[in-house]
Amino acid sequence: MAADTLPMQAGEHRLAQRLQSHLDDDHLCWYESPVGIGNRRRYSDFVLLHPTRGLLLLEVKDWKLETLHHANTRTVTLRTSQGLKACPNPLEQVRQCAYGLKQQLENHPRLVASEGQYRGHLLFPYGYGVVLTQITRQAFEESGLAEVLPEKQTLCKDEMQPNSDPQAFQERLARGLGGGHRVVHGVAGSGKTLILAYRCAFLAPQARRPILVVTYNIALANRLKEMVAEHNRNGIIRIHHFHRWCMDQLTSHGVAKPPSGHGFYDNLVDAVATAMEQRQTPKEQYDAAYIAHLFQQIHHQKKMSWSDMCVTYRSGWMGKVLDKHFRNAGIPCQWLNDASTKKAFEQSSQRVTLMTLHSSKGLEFPMVAVSGIGNMPAPREDEANEARLLYVAMTRSSQNLLLTGSRPFTFMDRLMALANTGKTSRHRHKTKSCYGAMR
């Protein structure tokens, strides 16, 4: 595409210049290319293709905010010199173009999956969006246009200027990433680290469970810690060098490390994966991290005493993981893991109590967390007895109950089914179920 030689509207020309100056050389771009089949043939302002990132279709509008009379998900009404004029919502317009192109390309066997879940569908991703060349991001947000044009699919005027602030754009991108898996591409120096740092800063104040960040560079891990320190005072963002994290996993749980020498790092990763599969490195450590963080919030925000809180667990190794995470978080705790600690137990002591489900019988606390339900019923144990044991632990709570499990299993599935149908106990108003606190 040669932007300077094509007959374009002013906004389209500006966008074409930005595409030429900012895209890598391995992108292909078409302007006003016909897409679709037969009478469904349409024209898209811009079609971008990248060999690994797939297709992106863009619809460009030079609308000014004052010319917009009304907009919904189907149509937009504009004020013109001839009066009000209705036209299609540009997102719906480009969406239809995208689906038309998708159907067109799916007629080529080499472009579709021949087997598996996506059989018959494109082998690569595709997306679509709208470019508003005369409306700034602030005006877009204040006008309410986000209700009909999703923020993540809309590019505004100030984000396509030659001198636009790249950090402001990266911060907005970090806020709008949403859930699920995301891959952020970019050449060296394009700001990928800033996007990650902004994402951490955005999530830290609102996260309800710990967030793990791993890097392949020790210096980068330290730099990220420094960048997010102000927003991460509660320690919920945990930043580690990846191979150091792998070493810590093996060391913390007494798993043998691979011998040093050629292939050490690859073998280290394999050892961690194998340990997790064989449950030598328990996934429930993330349940523990979540519970520790939540208890800190309750203690500081609700002013609940540490002595009013208790965590119960099914197996001894869970207690070890819980004790480690509570102490690392600076939470005073008493772990009743043997006869001497049980004899020395004082419920009035200003410490969180960690104990097995069996040990909790007869006791009561305002706040109780039951950890590791995803492991129940335990192997070779009678299911009915295990259910009674879980019931005992759940009824130790006099006010608030938290249930956690790192994987779906018999009891976790049943509890979630009950929660979804509303058929919980008469204490439901003071019970909170947390399924898969960290999966």
C-alpha atoms as one frame of an Amber mdcrd trajectory, in Angstrom:
protein
   0.000   0.000   0.000   1.435   3.397  -1.025  -0.475   5.911   1.120   0.631
   8.998  -0.823  -0.626   7.727  -4.177  -4.121   6.511  -3.208  -7.306   8.673
  -3.216  -8.217   8.657   0.483 -10.222  10.721   2.927  -8.104  12.858   5.276
  -8.499  10.522   8.253  -7.773   7.458   6.160  -4.629   9.127   4.848  -3.387
   9.892   8.360  -3.994   6.321   9.473  -2.230   4.981   6.365   0.808   7.111
   7.226   0.862   5.756  10.778   0.610   2.191   9.476   3.500   2.777   7.103
   5.698   4.299   9.800   4.845   1.977  12.716   4.243  -1.496  11.290   7.033
  -4.017  10.808   8.082  -4.829   7.256   6.440  -8.262   7.416   2.932  -6.730
   7.496   0.796  -6.526   4.366  -1.885  -3.858   4.060  -4.738  -3.367   1.566
  -6.939  -0.303   1.168 -10.633  -0.587   0.230 -10.245  -4.207  -0.708 -13.462
  -6.070  -1.680 -14.185  -8.969   0.667 -16.909 -11.578   0.826 -18.727 -13.786
  -1.641 -21.437 -12.988  -4.187 -24.058 -10.439  -3.137 -22.437 -10.251   0.313
 -19.355  -8.603  -1.177 -18.312  -5.548   0.859 -15.423  -3.121   1.117 -13.192
  -2.698   4.143 -11.153   0.491   4.584  -8.007  -1.365   5.666  -7.082  -5.045
   5.811  -3.853  -5.908   7.643  -2.149  -9.287   7.469   0.758 -10.554   9.545
   2.192 -14.073   9.116   1.871 -14.938  12.837  -0.709 -12.475  14.185  -3.358
 -13.017  11.523  -5.879 -10.602  10.000  -7.136  -7.240  11.227  -9.850  -5.224
   9.477 -10.305  -1.507  10.256 -13.164   0.869   9.475 -12.190   4.565   9.538
 -14.609   7.392  10.385 -13.862  11.153  10.283 -16.906  11.915  12.449 -16.764
  14.761  14.935 -18.482  14.423  18.267 -20.815  17.353  17.632 -22.148  15.694
  14.458 -23.258  12.566  16.319 -26.962  12.725  17.152 -27.612   9.162  18.348
 -25.855   5.802  18.273 -26.704   2.213  19.135 -25.188  -1.161  18.341 -26.833
  -1.245  14.894 -26.955   2.318  13.571 -25.500   5.800  14.041 -27.517   8.949
  13.289 -25.507  11.973  12.089 -26.352  15.676  11.870 -25.713  16.812   8.294
 -26.486  19.912   6.240 -29.417  17.942   4.775 -30.725  16.960   8.211 -30.392
  13.751  10.201 -28.842  10.824   8.361 -28.727   7.207   9.581 -25.814   4.944
   8.710 -24.579   1.559   9.954 -22.656   1.312  13.198 -19.043   1.135  11.935
 -18.224  -1.766  14.248 -21.126  -3.766  12.830 -20.037  -2.713   9.355 -16.470
  -3.962   9.773 -17.684  -7.044  11.629 -19.704  -8.097   8.601 -16.671  -7.484
   6.392 -14.533  -9.631   8.681 -17.001 -12.519   8.637 -17.365 -12.208   4.869
 -13.605 -12.423   4.429 -13.470 -15.337   6.871 -16.027 -17.288   4.824 -14.188
 -16.431   1.628 -10.857 -17.673   2.958 -12.369 -20.838   4.406 -13.001 -21.990
   0.843  -9.250 -22.547   0.509  -8.299 -25.944   2.058  -4.749 -24.846   2.900
  -6.080 -22.015   5.091  -8.316 -24.106   7.356  -7.698 -26.709  10.033  -8.216
 -30.250   8.769  -8.809 -31.825  12.178  -9.292 -31.114  15.837 -11.506 -28.595
  17.619 -11.215 -25.960  14.860 -11.684 -28.273  11.907 -13.008 -26.348   8.928
 -12.099 -22.970  10.464  -9.205 -20.636   9.720  -5.736 -21.644  10.868  -4.986
 -18.107  12.079  -6.775 -15.476  14.197  -8.704 -12.514  12.848 -10.130  -9.351
  14.378 -11.746  -6.044  13.528 -11.997  -2.510  14.901 -12.916   1.128  14.333
 -10.694   4.214  13.980 -12.207   7.591  14.987  -9.840  10.149  13.491 -11.569
  13.272  14.912 -12.515  12.142  18.434 -10.004  11.992  21.288  -9.927   9.193
  23.840 -11.144  11.512  26.608 -14.055  12.756  24.506 -14.862   9.157  23.534
 -15.041   8.073  27.178 -17.008  11.120  28.367 -19.560  10.887  25.527 -20.653
   7.342  26.359 -19.656   6.009  22.935 -17.972   3.076  24.682 -21.457   1.616
  25.167 -21.769   1.025  21.414 -18.091   0.923  20.359 -16.031  -1.271  22.721
 -12.933   0.529  23.990 -10.586  -2.323  23.078 -11.776  -2.238  19.460 -11.586
   1.530  19.008  -8.581   3.714  18.137  -8.971   7.465  18.761  -7.501  10.623
  17.290  -4.835  11.258  19.901  -3.576   7.672  19.656  -2.651   7.955  15.995
  -0.773  11.259  16.025   2.929  11.324  15.010   3.818  12.831  18.406   1.324
  10.821  20.502   2.592   9.842  23.955   3.633   6.168  23.661   3.529   5.671
  27.438  -0.060   6.916  27.632  -0.998   4.511  24.853   0.801   1.626  26.568
  -0.932   2.395  29.862  -4.347   2.416  28.175  -3.518  -0.839  26.402  -2.515
  -2.426  29.731  -5.832  -1.392  31.314  -7.857  -2.751  28.424  -6.238  -6.165
  27.982  -9.147  -7.949  29.655  -9.096 -11.570  30.763  -7.839 -14.706  29.070
  -4.551 -15.254  27.263  -2.856 -12.311  25.577   0.341 -12.150  23.522   1.910
  -8.693  23.174   4.256  -8.460  20.181   6.760  -5.732  19.490  10.278  -5.060
  18.307  13.048  -4.240  20.801  12.335  -0.914  22.502   8.629  -0.861  21.592
   7.482  -0.775  25.218   6.471  -4.368  26.057   8.022  -4.073  29.532   6.100
  -0.855  30.203   2.847  -2.553  29.219   3.582  -5.360  31.687   4.449  -2.882
  34.450   1.313  -0.831  33.818  -0.748  -4.021  33.859   0.699  -4.973  37.260
   0.044  -1.480  38.619  -3.527  -1.635  37.320  -4.259  -5.066  38.840  -2.502
  -4.669  42.209  -5.132  -2.518  43.996  -8.088  -4.603  42.835  -6.687  -8.152
  42.748  -8.281 -10.585  45.173  -5.682 -13.313  44.690  -1.917 -13.368  44.156
  -0.550 -12.718  40.670   2.657 -14.372  39.510   4.956 -12.644  37.012   7.974
 -14.541  35.687  10.731 -13.262  33.422  13.691 -14.919  31.705  15.979 -12.078
  32.756  17.122 -11.501  36.364  17.728  -7.789  35.826  14.292  -7.403  34.243
  12.618  -9.068  37.225  14.343  -6.619  39.569  13.415  -3.681  37.346   9.746
  -4.707  37.303   9.728  -5.003  41.095  11.052  -1.462  41.279   8.504  -0.139
  38.770   5.444  -1.570  40.547   6.647  -1.196  44.161   4.453   1.822  44.886
   1.311  -0.005  43.753   2.295  -3.380  45.218   2.640  -2.600  48.903   0.371
  -5.500  49.808   2.726  -7.867  47.965  -0.010  -9.413  45.837   2.096  -9.092
  42.651   4.917 -11.644  42.870   7.712 -11.122  40.366  10.369 -13.813  39.886
  13.101 -14.808  37.491  11.662 -17.950  35.901  14.498 -20.383  36.566  14.958
 -19.035  40.112  11.262 -19.690  40.665  11.725 -23.260  39.373  14.623 -23.783
  41.775  12.533 -22.460  44.670   9.718 -24.873  43.809  12.018 -27.881  43.980
  13.915 -26.703  47.065  10.796 -25.768  49.045   9.258 -29.205  48.612  12.357
 -31.363  48.884  12.397 -32.437  45.241  15.791 -33.431  43.801  17.314 -30.915
  41.393  18.831 -32.059  38.089  22.628 -32.293  37.886  24.490 -29.199  36.742
  26.030 -29.079  33.319  24.771 -29.172  29.757  20.980 -28.921  29.508  20.558
 -27.983  33.194  17.909 -25.314  32.667  15.798 -27.441  30.324  16.013 -30.315
  32.802  15.098 -27.942  35.634  11.863 -26.964  33.920  11.067 -30.614  33.179
  11.691 -31.498  36.834   9.193 -28.867  38.030   6.571 -30.026  35.518   7.049
 -33.661  36.570   6.888 -32.720  40.276   3.592 -30.923  39.730   2.126 -33.848
  37.794   3.147 -36.228  40.597   1.917 -33.734  43.205   5.355 -33.407  44.768
   4.985 -29.656  44.265   1.427 -29.026  45.417  -0.723 -26.673  43.422  -2.519
 -25.850  46.671   0.312 -23.443  47.485  -1.704 -20.929  45.458  -4.754 -21.563
  47.627  -2.482 -20.781  50.576  -1.238 -17.538  49.012  -4.801 -16.454  48.289
  -5.995 -17.210  51.828  -3.033 -15.381  53.378  -3.739 -12.313  51.244  -7.462
 -12.385  52.048  -6.836 -12.739  55.784  -4.512  -9.725  55.654  -7.265  -7.676
  54.015  -9.847  -8.760  56.586  -7.492  -8.019  59.465  -6.568  -4.529  58.245
  -9.850  -3.429  56.673 -12.412  -5.165  58.906 -10.238  -4.945  62.032 -10.780
  -8.634  62.758  -8.390 -10.093  65.293  -5.869 -12.708  64.127  -7.166 -14.995
  66.884 -10.621 -14.964  65.265  -9.273 -16.605  62.099  -8.593 -20.247  61.350
  -7.521 -22.279  58.310  -8.291 -25.999  58.182  -6.839 -28.480  55.713  -7.141
 -32.158  54.850  -3.520 -33.400  54.710  -0.315 -32.564  56.566   1.598 -31.302
  53.549  -1.103 -28.647  53.035  -0.379 -27.324  56.514   3.297 -27.000  55.647
   2.453 -24.944  52.568  -0.001 -22.759  54.503   2.484 -22.134  57.313   5.163
 -21.107  54.808   2.924 -18.617  52.992   1.485 -17.100  56.171   4.942 -16.546
  57.650   6.269 -15.128  54.365   3.340 -12.693  54.404   4.243 -11.621  57.952
   1.044 -13.027  59.461   1.409 -14.425  62.993   0.166 -18.004  63.060   0.172
 -21.126  65.186   0.413 -24.360  63.218  -0.958 -27.311  65.191   1.149 -29.932
  63.438   2.176 -32.203  66.322   1.300 -33.158  69.890   3.358 -30.364  71.508
   1.859 -27.555  69.418  -1.642 -28.919  70.033  -1.030 -28.943  73.803   0.286
 -25.376  73.661  -2.707 -24.132  71.621  -4.298 -20.939  72.932  -7.254 -19.675
  70.933  -6.986 -16.247  72.565  -3.418 -15.828  71.273  -3.154 -13.123  68.622
  -2.290 -15.599  65.885  -4.119 -17.302  63.025  -4.699 -20.997  63.748  -3.708
 -23.614  61.154  -5.039 -27.099  61.817  -6.351 -30.261  60.148 -10.046 -30.851
  59.620  -9.952 -33.472  62.389  -8.353 -31.087  64.902 -11.021 -28.443  64.336
 -13.790 -30.528  65.914 -15.503 -28.701  68.773 -13.819 -25.342  68.061 -15.381
 -22.227  66.588 -13.983 -19.100  64.908 -15.629 -16.040  63.317 -13.565 -16.578
  60.138 -12.770 -20.055  58.814 -11.111 -21.053  55.541 -11.256 -24.677  54.415
  -8.335 -25.316  52.068  -7.738 -28.044  49.521 -11.312 -29.229  48.943 -10.213
 -30.153  45.425  -8.397 -33.097  47.031 -11.474 -34.533  48.711 -12.439 -37.251
  49.161  -8.889 -38.282  49.967  -7.552 -41.441  48.277  -8.693 -44.724  49.832
 -11.033 -42.897  52.234 -14.763 -43.547  52.539 -16.636 -40.804  50.717 -19.408
 -40.558  53.311 -16.886 -40.156  56.139 -15.019 -37.535  54.148 -18.266 -35.628
  53.592 -18.981 -35.639  57.336 -15.444 -34.416  58.015 -15.859 -31.553  55.559
 -19.191 -30.655  57.131 -17.550 -30.485  60.564 -14.896 -28.090  59.228 -17.465
 -25.884  57.489 -19.560 -25.553  60.642 -16.568 -24.260  62.640 -17.402 -20.832
  61.199 -19.671 -18.570  63.218 -19.668 -15.699  60.711 -17.643 -16.132  57.504
 -16.641 -19.240  55.589 -14.211 -19.476  52.662 -13.941 -22.687  50.634 -11.005
 -23.101  48.241  -9.886 -25.796  45.834  -7.207 -25.702  43.172  -8.921 -28.233
  40.909 -12.409 -29.574  40.202 -13.107 -32.820  42.029 -16.010 -34.670  43.638
 -16.768 -32.376  46.589 -15.794 -29.166  44.807 -18.092 -29.998  41.909 -21.004
 -30.706  44.266 -20.502 -27.502  46.222 -20.409 -25.440  43.046 -23.555 -27.153
  41.779 -25.336 -26.285  45.024 -24.101 -22.690  44.898 -25.268 -22.286  41.305
 -28.766 -23.571  42.083 -29.045 -21.594  45.295 -29.671 -24.739  47.354 -27.236
 -23.953  50.137 -27.722 -24.019  53.877 -29.639 -21.559  55.986 -26.282 -19.888
  56.698 -25.810 -19.032  53.011 -25.975 -15.296  53.710 -22.682 -15.453  55.577
 -20.922 -18.051  53.421 -18.635 -17.365  50.491 -17.515 -20.120  48.145 -14.309
 -19.593  46.196 -13.819 -22.276  43.544 -10.324 -22.618  42.209  -8.922 -19.631
  44.079  -5.752 -20.057  42.014  -5.899 -22.558  39.164
